[in-house]
């Protein structure tokens, strides 16, 4: 199946043409049929000679119903543009063309209707001139009469060719169904319809009514009246929902894949025309939605839109910007950034505009990382950016390689300054390093440390270190005095007063321990660097198992030293408790 929307001036025969092609009545309301005037969206379909089904979304042509027309055209990838031979190109023809150009619709068929009433060449020439310079400039044209049947076979052939040219959307894409109709059926409940532009909907699926909105369950599916277990884009689809009332799903609502979209109320866009000519307030049309937005012009091509009702938007989404209360469509726009930074400082708007000139109009991982420095994979996916395998991320975060290289230089300097200012506490704590580099997660330090500029750094004990740090001379001298005493009596630990007299307080002693000059056993007990090897050598000389008292006597030490020493030996797997009070060297 493929889906085509109609377009063209009021009373140029769009609905008549759809009726002749399909044998179905696209006008759903009695008033429409009575007046011969399409007011709301209509739907019909037919099977072409090649077996492919084409579904039509028939839109109103009257200027009073422009919002309805835009709701129908928004999600549809192709158009059947209708111009009457006896009327020619008209104001609403131009209005519809402006909308299609804003959406960058480039697939379609130009149809000159009522060719039985007047020779169609003039109307065709007018239409070709109007289409020139737009994405629809080169679409094929067919002159027809729905009354006599002239040209209808050729039109069906052109529609079949059109279906073969349309790009095939990914069946596993994240679902975003724009609702264009909502109603209740007795015994079934709420049913919504829309054009599914990408992805697949299955019976039993859980969907969200807007990002992070209430969950609803797909109770049943139909496509063109046929009951289906699943429907794959592009397709017209009717979804029977469980867990929601029809009045809670008005036109412009979305059904989206849970957790895959973000509700966006501020976007930076590139405008097709001149941003500086936009009014301060516009109506933004996306899919079947129409919401008010405030415009902040950044330069002549770029603007920031602050939207009154958040919408699920991604990079590359095409918007129609319409002047409120008027038919005029000043411009189309493309979403460049659905999560833009705040503009607070003087000149921020100008700098932002310069940055946006380098941003592509389709999602690109490299572009996003270069611009943001770091980004989380869940955010990137919500913005429509393809991400690498999870294994390439740091706890879900990705970082731009050039940014990581720049941060590596900053980290080396930060560690150097820290060690210079506090030599007794060398190494920058990882949390301090994270804050210094303004990283959202300390896991990203791994990426920074992998850069060649950070080759001298390593992580150790919750710190980023630059190798052995030089102790102050007076601290090293005092530690050597203690070590000299311990070489004579390895288990005669100096008292706290003795250490204090040497100028070795808690911070100095901790630094000596990190430097490998002394070994701390806790509770103010400090021994030499090789104390464990020496203790094992001597304790092995005792009958096994031995008691703490025997160890104290053999080591010529005190209970203050022996008890924490035995605990430390056991913790390192060098000894083992045996019975109530015994110890065994392993």
C-alpha positions, 0 to 999 in steps of 0.5 A: 500500500501507499498513501496519496493526499489530494491538493488543489483549489476548492471545486476543482474536482478532487473528491469527484476524481477520488470517487471515479478512481475508487468507486468510494465516497470520500465525503463522510458528512451529509453536509458535504454531500448536500453542498458538494463541498469537502469540509473535512478529511475524506478517505478512499482506496483502490487496487491498481492494475499492478496489484498495489493498493493506493489509499487517498486522503482527500482534503478540503480546498476551501480557504476556510478549511486550511487547517483541515487540509494541512492535517491531511497532507502532513503525514503523507509522502505523495500528492495528487495535485488537481487543477481544473481545466476550466478554472486554471491556477487559483489562489488556493492552488498556490496555498496548497502548493506552498504547504507541500513545498514547506513539507518538501513533498517531491512525489506526486501526479499533476492532474488537470480535471474537467478536460471535457469542458475546456482544452487543458493546455492553458491550465497545464501550462499555468500549473507547470509554471507555478510548480517550477522551482518547487520540489514538485516541478518535475512530477508527471501530468495527466489531463482527465475527465471524471465524467467521460473517463478520458485519461483515467487509465493513464492516471491509474498507470501514473499512480502505479508508477508513483507507488514504485518510486516512493521510498520504503520506510523502515518497518522497525522504525519508532512508531509515531502515528498522527491521529486525524480522526477519533470516534467510538464504536459500540462494543469496540470502544475508542478507534483512531485513524491516521497515516502511519509514516514509518514502523509497524503497529501490532495487536497487543502493542502498548503505545503512549498517548504522546511522549511519557503520556498515558499508556494505551493498548492496541486492542485491534487493527484495521487497514482499509477495512480489513482486520489485521494483526499488524500494519506496516508503514506506509499505510492508512490504519484504524487502531482500536484502543483500550484504556482511553476515551475517544474525546481524550484523543483528538485530531493532532494527538500522537500514538508513539512507541514508549520511551522512544520520543520526547515531548518538545516545546522548544526547537531551533529551526532553519527557515525556508525563506527569511526568518526575519520576515516571520511574524512573532507568533505562528501556527506550527503544523506537524503531522496532523497537529496545529499548535501556536508558537512564539518566534525568536529570530536568530538570523535571516535563516534560523529561528527558535520556536517556543511551542505552546503544546509540546510535540514529539519532534526529531531532527529533520522534521518538516514544519509548516509555519502559518500566520495565525488567523490567516491562510498565508503560509510564510514559510516552511522550516526544518527542525535542527535541534529539538533540545537547544541550549538556553540563550542567556548571555549577551550575543548568545543568539548571534553565536547560536545562529553561526553554529546552526549554519553548520548543522545538517538537516538530517540526523548525524551522530558526528554533527550532534557530538561535535556540537554538544561534546557529549550526549546520552544514547537515549537522548540521541535516539529520541532526537532521531540519531542512529547510535553505535552499539552499546559497548562503545558508550561509557555508561550510556554516554558518547563523547566527541573524540576531538572534545575528549582530546581537548579535555585530556590536556585540561585534565593533565593540567588539573592534576598537576595543579592539584598535586602542586597545591596539595602534595600530601594528597596527590591525585585528583579525586574522580568526582573533582575531575568530573566537575573540573571537565564539566562531564555528566558522568565520571565514566566518561573519564575513561574516554578522556584518559584513553587520549594520547595527551593523557598518557601520563595519567591513570586512575587509582583508588578513586583518583586520577594520578600522575604517578608517584608524587614528590613528598615535601622534603621535611616529610620524607626526612621524618619518614626516613627517621621512622624507617631507620628506627624500624629497621632495627626493631621492625615491630616497635611502632612509634607512639602518636606523640613520637610521630607528632614530634617528627611532624608526622600528623595524619595527613603526612602519614597518609602521604607516606603510606601512599608513597610506600615509605610506611605501612599503616595498620590503623589506630595510629600504628605505623610500621615499615614498608616490608612489615608483612613479609618480615612478620610472616618470616618470623611467625613461621618460626613459631610452632603452628598454630600460635597465640597472639601472646606467643607472637607478641613475645617472638616479635618483641612487640606489644599488644597495640601492634600485634593485634592489628598486625594479625588482623591485617595478615589474615585479611591479606590471606597470609595467616588463618585463624585456628580455633578460638585463639590460634593463628596459622601461617599459610 
